[in-house]
Amino acid sequence: MIIMPSWQEYRTQVRNVSARYVERPAARILEKVGVSPNQLTMIGLLLSGVTAYLLGIGQFVGGGVLLILASALDMADGSLARLQGRATPIGALLDSTADRISEAVIFLGLLWFYLSPRSVTEVLLIFLALTSSFMVSYLRARGEGLGVDCKVGVMTRPERVLVLAAGLLIGQVTIALAVIAAFSFLTSLHRYWHIQNELSKR
């Protein structure tokens, strides 16, 4: 019988390839430049602010390109910290906090652009996408606080970034927001039931 790999296994494979051919080479270059992991995190946060500005004025293609760049830097800061032997709980806290702020700021940029009586659908989708995205991250943190590894679900931050960037680049932002909102909600439910099931086994 042929057993198809799960979504989680696919994600792990993609993550390993990304770490080997993108994150680690980028981290080695950044180390030679003399950038610290925390500085890289803050640069990524600033780029997210510029991305939000571009989205707010309707420059979706430029915003999509910067979104990918900011996310690439965010992925590289962990590799850089490990390469330099600077991986600390405080650095991890800063990285997680910057991720949430970056995501909120980017949605704020879209909200600023769509904020009018003629764009009720987009405004509602932005709210739902932001709320459900934060629930995905919260449930992972809450699960791990309870001693449950919680990386399940199809719409984690890398997937959200890819979907939103694709929507910005091809001019289908409304569809991208709907996909993020729907699948983030399903991922939140998946993580909730996963945590509950793991806790019930104890």
N, C-alpha and C positions, 0 to 999 in steps of 0.2 A: 504494500500500500504506500502511495506517495503522500508524504506529509508536507503541506505547504508551510513555509516559514511564517511566523506571526508578524504583525505590524511592528511589534517591539523589536523583533529580531532584525527586520529590515532597517529600522531606525538605528539600531546598534551598529550594523554593518556600515551604514552611511556615515554615522558619527566617527567610526574608526578610520574610514577613508579620509574624511575631512580633517581629522586630527593629524593623520600621517602626512598628507600632501598639502594641507593648507595652514592649519594652526601652528604646527611645530616649525615649518620653514619660516612662517611670518614671525614667530616668536624669536627665532634665532637672529633674524634681521633686526628686529626691534631691540634685542639685547645689545647688538653691536652699536646701535644708534644711542643707547643709553637711556631708554625709556623704562620707567618702573611700571609694575602691574597696576598700581593705584592710579598713576598718571594716565595709563592707557584707558582705564575705566572712566576717568573724568573726561578724557578726550572723546570717548564714545558717547558720553552723556551730552557733551556740548554739540557734537554732530547731530544727535537726536533733536536738540533744540533748533538747529539750523534746518533740519528736515521738517520739523513742525512748522517753521516759518514758511518754507517753500510750499507746503501743503496748504497752509492758510491763505496763500495768495494764488492758489490754483496751479502751481508748477508741479504737477503730479509726476512727470517723468524724472525731473531732477530730484524730486523728493524720493522717488523709488530707488534711484541710483544711490543716493546718500543713505537711505535706509539699509540697503545691502552692505554698504561700507561700514556704517556704524555697527551693524550686527556682526560683521566679520571681526572688527576690533574687539567687540564684546566676547567673541568666541576665543580670541587669541590671548586675552589677559590671563586666563587660567593656565594656559600652556606656558606663558611667559613667567608666571609666578612659580610654577614647578621647575622650570629651567633655571631660574635664578635662586631656587631654594627659599622663596619668600611666600610660599603658600601658608597662610595663617587664617584662623577663624575670623579675625577682624577684617582681613581682605575679602574673605568670602561674604561677610555681612555687607561690606561696602558694595561688592559686585551685585548681590541680590537686590539691595536697595536701589542701586542705580538702574538695574533692569526694570524694576516696577515704575520708577519715575520716568524713564525713557519711554516706556510703553504708554503711560498716561499722557505724556507731553505730545507724542505723535498723534494719538487719538484727539487731543485737544486741537491740534493743527487742523485736522479734518473737520472737527466740530465747528471751528471758526469759519471755515470755508462754506460749510453747508447750513450755517445758522440763519435760516430764513423760513417764513411760513410756507414757501414752496418746496422745501426740502425736509418735510417732516419724516419721511421714510428713512432718509440717510441719517438724520439726527437720532432717531430711535435705534437704528442699527448700530451706530457708534456707541450709544449707551449700552446696548446689549452686548456688543463685542467686548467693550472695556470691562464690564461687570463679570461676564463669564470668563474672560481671560484671567482676571484677578482671582476668581474662584479656583481656577485650575492650579495656579501657583500657591494659593492659600492652602488648598487641600493637600498638596504635596508636603508643604512645610508642617502642617498640622499632623499629617500622618507620620512623618519622620519624628516629630516631637513625641508621638505616642509609641515610637519604636517600630513603625511599619514603613518599609521601603515602598515608595509610591511613585513610580515613574510610568505607570500605565496610561493609556489613552492616546488618541490619534492627533490631538491638536495641542501640542506643547508650544513653547515660545518659538523654536526654529520653524515649525510649520506655520505658525501665525505670521511670522516675518515673511516667509516665502509667499504665502497666499496674498498678503497685503501688497508686497512689492510687485508681484505679478499683476494684481489688479490695477495698481498705479501705472505701471509701464504700458499696459494694453488698454487703459481707459475704461476698466470695468470695476470701479471702486465699490459700487453698490453690491455687486455680486460677491466680491471679495469679503466685504463686511458681513454679508449674510452667511457666507460659508464659515467665517471665523466665529460668529455668534452661535450658529447652530452646532458646530462640531466642538466648540469650547464648552458649551452647555452639556453635550453628551460626554465629553471627557470628564467634566466635573462630576456627573452622575457615576461614571465608571470608577473614578477615584474614590468617591464616597462609599460605594458598595464594596470596593476592594478593601478599603480600610476597615469597614464594618465586618466583613467576612474574616479578615486576618485577626481582628480583635476578638471575635467570637470563638476562635479556635484556642484561645488561651485559657 
